[in-house]
């Protein structure tokens, strides 16, 4: 379930493209040096990828920068970018990413899908690479292209997954920032088989037809993020509120799988609100 991605990826955009001073007398941004953002949110979305049952999920957050290494949140995980972005010009993002994939490992609301049995939590680790292009439409915005390539090292699906994302971030005022993102998810054969195939034994237990899933894009989506600094200044840290809304569409065999096509829905609405503190 991808609720954490909504909040975590959106909040990560703020330090990835710090709000530039919008007047000559402004103080330096807290995001220009070492900093840490911690927070918590509440998300609401499908109980598993492809579900039409919705659940609430807590969303913890951790983000920051230390000695030039950026720490960005991921869904139940973190990414570390080892190359600092320049103040001007295109920046290269290169590092490592790791997170826990808990799809169908908990909160399975559908009794038929639950009869297939809970899946193990996957531990996915790999490189993350991308570029950040500042000053696209105005002096304070940024366009970011990022791709995470991860392998399950925990013995759950034992496969590979690729998560590409394109995000546009811009401040709307001294207190309000927004971003729009589009993203996808590609899984290899082992990934698809683990989450979307129905074995003969699973068919006998659930009544769902046997299904053999193969590799391909499993979803694509878009989200909108709004961040509001409570003291009216995005650059000086402190308390901030966040709201995110998104929609994803299951694709390929992830859409055709009985857990989606019979027991769930290809359309996946998601939302989250949160509060964080930056120092």
Buried (B, 14 or more C-beta within 10 A) or exposed (E): BBBBBBBBBBBBBBBBBBBBBEEEEBEEBBBBEEBBBEBEBBBBBBBBBBBBBBBEBEBBBBBBBEEEBBBBBBBBBBBBBEBBBEEEEEBBBEBBBBBBBBBBBBBBBBEBBBBBEEBBBBBBBBEBBBBBBBEEEEEBBBBBBBBBBBBBEBEBBBBBBBBBBBBBBBBEEBBEBBBBBEBBBBBBBBBBBBBBBBEEEBBEBBEBEEBEBEBBBBBBBBBBBBBBBEEEBBBBBBEBBBBBBBBBBBBBBBBBBBBBBBBBBBBBBBBBBBBBBBE
